[in-house]
Amino acid sequence: MSKELRLLLSFTLILMDSPAVTVAKSAATPVDVRCDGDDGLTQRVCAAVQNGFKSSQDFTLTSADEPGMLVVRIPTNVDWKQMGKRTKVLYKIEFTTANDQKIAASKGSCWEDAISKCVDQIVEKAKIATRKMGSAK
């Protein structure tokens, strides 16, 4: 291993242990993703949404009730429409608190071969719901 690479790795480890990184991690909103649909397409969307929240710096994926937790629910199977050779995914999403207080509901769509676009939309909407949840305290 080169001297430059060792130095870079050392610097990265020092930064990871810094208070600023710890504060940023602790400021993330706990989120629980729940999917009531049971078909294959809905399960694919749900898994992608869970992965999207897992990789977001703004959220911490959890399944246990935590203070300030946001519940993101896909309440039904997603709908779909065949449009030429492509399939459009149509989803409904609900945002609630852990004790089932409704914050917001929304819908959106993306192409089946670009489900990450639905994920991006849902994560952005969750950020808005989190702000609403914080202002309702």
Backbone bond lengths (Angstrom), bond angles and torsions (degrees), N, CA, C in turn:
res aa  C-N    CA-C-N  psi(-1)  N-CA   C-N-CA  omega(-1)  CA-C   N-CA-C  phi
1 M - - - 1.446 - - 1.532 107.90 -
2 S 1.306 115.16 132.72 1.456 120.03 -177.91 1.529 111.40 -71.55
3 K 1.308 114.98 158.11 1.462 121.32 179.41 1.531 110.93 -60.51
4 E 1.336 116.18 -40.21 1.469 120.86 -179.58 1.532 111.15 -63.94
5 L 1.326 116.70 -41.98 1.456 120.89 -179.68 1.529 110.85 -66.82
6 R 1.346 117.23 -41.34 1.466 120.52 177.48 1.526 110.31 -62.04
7 L 1.321 116.88 -41.46 1.453 121.42 179.23 1.528 110.73 -63.84
8 L 1.318 116.03 -43.86 1.459 120.78 178.60 1.528 111.20 -62.74
9 L 1.313 117.57 -43.57 1.465 121.07 178.24 1.519 111.46 -63.89
10 S 1.320 117.47 -41.57 1.465 121.41 178.21 1.524 110.89 -62.06
11 F 1.322 115.76 -45.71 1.462 121.00 179.15 1.526 110.68 -61.05
12 T 1.332 117.31 -42.06 1.471 122.08 178.85 1.517 110.76 -62.14
13 L 1.325 117.49 -44.56 1.463 120.67 179.27 1.521 111.58 -63.79
14 I 1.326 117.45 -38.20 1.467 120.86 177.76 1.526 109.86 -64.03
15 L 1.323 117.48 -43.83 1.461 121.15 179.21 1.520 111.57 -63.67
16 M 1.326 117.19 -40.75 1.465 121.18 -179.18 1.520 111.41 -61.84
17 D 1.318 117.15 -27.39 1.451 122.02 -177.72 1.521 112.56 -93.69
18 S 1.319 117.00 -0.29 1.461 120.14 -175.05 1.524 111.14 -74.30
19 P 1.325 117.97 154.11 1.463 122.13 179.04 1.525 112.77 -59.52
20 A 1.312 118.41 -32.80 1.467 120.87 -179.26 1.524 110.64 -62.60
21 V 1.322 117.34 -41.32 1.466 120.53 178.75 1.518 109.68 -68.42
22 T 1.330 117.74 -40.70 1.457 121.51 179.23 1.522 110.34 -62.35
23 V 1.322 118.01 -43.44 1.466 121.61 178.16 1.525 110.35 -62.80
24 A 1.314 117.16 -43.42 1.465 120.24 -179.76 1.520 111.11 -61.81
25 K 1.334 117.62 -40.95 1.463 120.55 179.12 1.516 110.58 -66.67
26 S 1.342 117.50 -41.21 1.456 120.04 -177.34 1.526 111.87 -73.37
27 A 1.325 118.63 -19.36 1.457 121.38 179.50 1.523 112.01 -81.53
28 A 1.320 117.70 -6.60 1.461 120.95 -179.93 1.527 110.09 -68.55
29 T 1.322 116.02 142.36 1.457 122.10 179.47 1.522 109.88 -81.08
30 P 1.335 117.98 128.42 1.459 119.11 175.05 1.532 109.63 -68.11
31 V 1.319 117.02 136.50 1.465 121.70 -178.15 1.525 109.58 -135.18
32 D 1.316 115.31 138.98 1.459 122.31 175.83 1.523 107.57 -118.49
33 V 1.322 117.23 119.99 1.463 122.15 -179.91 1.523 107.98 -96.36
34 R 1.331 115.89 123.62 1.468 121.41 -179.24 1.523 109.40 -123.96
35 C 1.310 115.78 135.52 1.467 120.99 -178.71 1.514 109.56 -126.89
36 D 1.331 115.66 120.87 1.454 120.52 -179.23 1.529 112.51 -92.37
37 G 1.313 117.28 -14.08 1.461 120.55 179.02 1.518 111.08 -75.95
38 D 1.326 115.73 155.68 1.461 118.17 -174.55 1.531 114.11 -127.38
39 D 1.327 118.31 2.50 1.468 117.97 179.70 1.525 110.38 -85.09
40 G 1.312 116.24 168.06 1.459 121.87 -175.07 1.515 114.33 -60.67
41 L 1.333 117.40 -43.51 1.460 120.81 -178.80 1.529 110.44 -65.40
42 T 1.326 116.98 -42.29 1.465 120.60 178.52 1.523 110.43 -62.93
43 Q 1.321 116.97 -41.86 1.457 120.41 179.30 1.529 111.48 -65.06
44 R 1.335 117.22 -35.79 1.470 120.27 175.82 1.520 110.91 -65.22
45 V 1.339 116.37 -44.35 1.470 120.63 178.42 1.524 109.31 -62.33
46 C 1.319 117.08 -44.67 1.466 121.47 -178.79 1.525 111.17 -60.96
47 A 1.324 117.23 -46.36 1.471 120.71 179.11 1.527 110.62 -61.81
48 A 1.331 116.79 -39.70 1.464 120.65 178.97 1.535 110.55 -65.76
49 V 1.336 117.18 -39.93 1.468 121.36 178.77 1.530 109.63 -64.30
50 Q 1.321 117.31 -44.59 1.469 120.11 177.76 1.528 110.68 -58.88
51 N 1.308 116.87 -44.66 1.472 120.41 178.36 1.522 111.56 -64.36
52 G 1.338 116.77 -36.13 1.459 120.38 177.98 1.517 111.94 -63.48
53 F 1.333 117.26 -41.88 1.462 120.16 177.82 1.528 110.59 -71.00
54 K 1.322 116.67 -35.23 1.458 121.00 179.44 1.528 110.93 -62.32
55 S 1.324 116.61 -35.50 1.465 119.85 -177.93 1.529 113.09 -91.18
56 S 1.321 117.85 -4.60 1.461 121.37 179.89 1.525 110.71 -80.50
57 Q 1.316 116.27 138.19 1.462 121.08 175.92 1.523 111.90 -76.16
58 D 1.330 117.12 -16.09 1.457 120.93 -176.79 1.522 113.50 -87.10
59 F 1.335 116.96 -11.99 1.457 121.04 -174.59 1.519 111.21 -134.48
60 T 1.338 115.07 153.09 1.453 122.76 173.01 1.517 106.44 -122.36
61 L 1.315 116.75 119.42 1.458 121.46 -178.94 1.522 109.48 -70.53
62 T 1.330 116.30 130.98 1.460 121.85 -179.71 1.521 109.35 -146.06
63 S 1.314 116.46 162.88 1.470 120.11 173.53 1.521 110.18 -126.68
64 A 1.305 117.29 1.00 1.461 121.99 178.46 1.526 109.05 -102.59
65 D 1.329 116.55 143.85 1.461 119.73 177.54 1.521 109.55 -62.47
66 E 1.308 115.27 125.32 1.457 121.50 178.75 1.520 108.35 -131.36
67 P 1.325 117.65 151.73 1.462 119.39 176.11 1.531 110.26 -58.50
68 G 1.316 115.73 135.37 1.459 120.65 178.17 1.518 114.39 75.48
69 M 1.340 116.66 13.28 1.467 120.30 -177.39 1.530 111.16 -73.37
70 L 1.328 114.88 138.20 1.458 122.71 174.68 1.526 107.80 -101.55
71 V 1.330 116.41 130.45 1.457 121.25 175.15 1.526 107.48 -102.36
72 V 1.327 115.50 124.44 1.460 122.59 178.56 1.520 105.95 -111.04
73 R 1.343 116.12 117.85 1.459 119.92 -174.41 1.519 110.93 -123.30
74 I 1.328 114.77 131.83 1.462 121.26 166.97 1.525 103.70 -97.37
75 P 1.360 117.88 102.19 1.464 121.06 -166.30 1.537 115.45 -76.66
76 T 1.302 117.56 -17.21 1.465 120.67 -176.62 1.523 108.85 -142.56
77 N 1.318 115.80 174.79 1.458 118.84 170.96 1.523 108.32 -60.62
78 V 1.328 116.72 143.21 1.456 119.27 173.98 1.530 108.04 -69.04
79 D 1.318 115.97 151.89 1.466 120.72 174.43 1.516 108.25 -92.90
80 W 1.307 116.40 166.35 1.449 120.53 176.80 1.514 109.39 -151.38
81 K 1.316 114.83 153.18 1.468 122.14 177.26 1.518 108.16 -134.97
82 Q 1.314 114.99 131.76 1.464 119.91 174.86 1.518 107.37 -80.01
83 M 1.319 117.18 125.53 1.458 122.45 179.92 1.526 107.63 -128.99
84 G 1.326 115.15 95.22 1.461 119.19 -173.71 1.511 109.04 67.88
85 K 1.317 115.69 -125.11 1.463 120.33 -179.90 1.527 112.68 -94.53
86 R 1.325 117.08 1.77 1.464 120.95 -177.29 1.519 110.86 -113.82
87 T 1.323 114.95 159.35 1.461 121.34 178.83 1.523 109.03 -116.48
88 K 1.326 116.37 125.82 1.465 122.18 177.66 1.532 108.24 -93.70
89 V 1.324 116.20 127.79 1.463 123.09 177.90 1.519 108.25 -95.02
90 L 1.328 117.24 129.52 1.465 123.30 179.16 1.531 107.82 -119.18
91 Y 1.314 116.42 120.62 1.465 119.26 -176.38 1.523 111.78 -121.66
92 K 1.329 115.10 156.81 1.465 123.27 169.77 1.518 105.69 -118.37
93 I 1.324 115.78 144.46 1.464 120.83 -177.34 1.523 108.79 -138.97
94 E 1.321 116.38 142.64 1.466 122.09 177.60 1.527 108.74 -124.23
95 F 1.316 115.21 142.84 1.459 121.74 177.40 1.523 107.72 -120.37
96 T 1.338 116.82 123.75 1.461 121.95 179.70 1.525 109.21 -136.90
97 T 1.321 114.73 168.95 1.459 120.39 171.39 1.535 107.83 -83.93
98 A 1.312 116.50 173.48 1.463 120.84 179.77 1.527 112.16 -62.01
99 N 1.337 117.01 -28.25 1.467 119.93 178.54 1.531 111.94 -96.56
100 D 1.313 116.85 26.70 1.472 125.05 172.10 1.523 115.70 68.83
101 Q 1.315 117.68 23.99 1.459 120.55 175.13 1.525 107.72 -81.69
102 K 1.338 116.66 121.70 1.461 121.03 -176.44 1.531 110.63 -69.65
103 I 1.319 114.99 132.23 1.465 121.10 177.04 1.523 109.68 -106.05
104 A 1.334 116.23 -47.76 1.466 120.57 -177.71 1.526 109.35 -165.20
105 A 1.311 114.89 163.73 1.465 122.64 172.78 1.520 106.89 -140.37
106 S 1.305 115.98 150.90 1.454 119.65 -176.42 1.512 110.02 -154.77
107 K 1.322 115.89 170.16 1.457 122.59 172.68 1.512 108.09 -136.35
108 G 1.316 114.56 163.36 1.448 119.60 178.10 1.512 110.37 -167.18
109 S 1.315 115.28 -178.06 1.460 119.57 -179.45 1.523 110.24 -154.62
110 C 1.314 114.15 161.08 1.458 122.40 175.26 1.528 106.77 -162.62
111 W 1.304 116.29 171.22 1.453 120.38 175.54 1.521 109.26 -81.88
112 E 1.327 115.06 146.45 1.467 119.74 -179.75 1.532 111.72 -58.63
113 D 1.325 116.60 -34.06 1.465 119.05 179.92 1.528 112.49 -84.15
114 A 1.338 116.57 7.74 1.472 121.61 176.87 1.532 109.14 -142.06
115 I 1.332 116.59 51.17 1.471 121.59 -178.20 1.525 111.12 -60.25
116 S 1.313 117.13 -24.31 1.467 119.82 178.70 1.532 111.36 -59.08
117 K 1.321 117.61 -26.12 1.478 120.56 176.97 1.523 109.93 -67.04
118 C 1.356 117.40 -40.68 1.468 120.81 175.00 1.529 109.73 -61.54
119 V 1.319 116.17 -43.28 1.464 121.07 179.61 1.524 110.38 -59.39
120 D 1.318 117.17 -47.59 1.470 120.94 179.09 1.525 110.91 -58.48
121 Q 1.336 116.71 -42.46 1.466 121.05 179.09 1.533 110.41 -62.00
122 I 1.322 116.60 -45.33 1.466 121.48 -177.01 1.524 110.99 -66.57
123 V 1.322 118.10 -42.37 1.465 121.02 179.01 1.531 110.04 -64.06
124 E 1.316 117.84 -40.79 1.474 120.59 177.45 1.531 110.93 -63.93
125 K 1.323 116.72 -42.75 1.471 120.23 177.89 1.524 110.86 -65.03
126 A 1.325 117.06 -34.26 1.470 121.05 177.30 1.523 111.24 -65.28
127 K 1.318 117.39 -35.58 1.465 120.56 176.89 1.529 110.26 -62.17
128 I 1.329 116.18 -41.49 1.469 120.84 177.85 1.524 109.90 -65.44
129 A 1.334 116.86 -43.80 1.467 121.09 179.00 1.527 110.98 -61.80
130 T 1.310 117.00 -37.60 1.467 121.39 178.33 1.526 110.44 -63.34
131 R 1.329 116.65 -41.76 1.473 119.38 177.24 1.523 110.74 -64.20
132 K 1.337 117.33 -40.27 1.475 120.71 177.68 1.525 109.99 -63.93
133 M 1.320 116.24 -40.41 1.455 121.12 -179.94 1.522 109.84 -63.27
134 G 1.324 116.82 -40.85 1.465 121.34 179.81 1.514 112.59 -67.98
135 S 1.332 117.03 -35.41 1.468 120.52 -178.58 1.526 111.46 -78.66
136 A 1.323 118.17 -15.73 1.462 121.28 -179.01 1.533 111.51 -86.01
137 K 1.334 117.65 -6.78 1.478 120.87 -177.81 1.498 111.03 -71.63
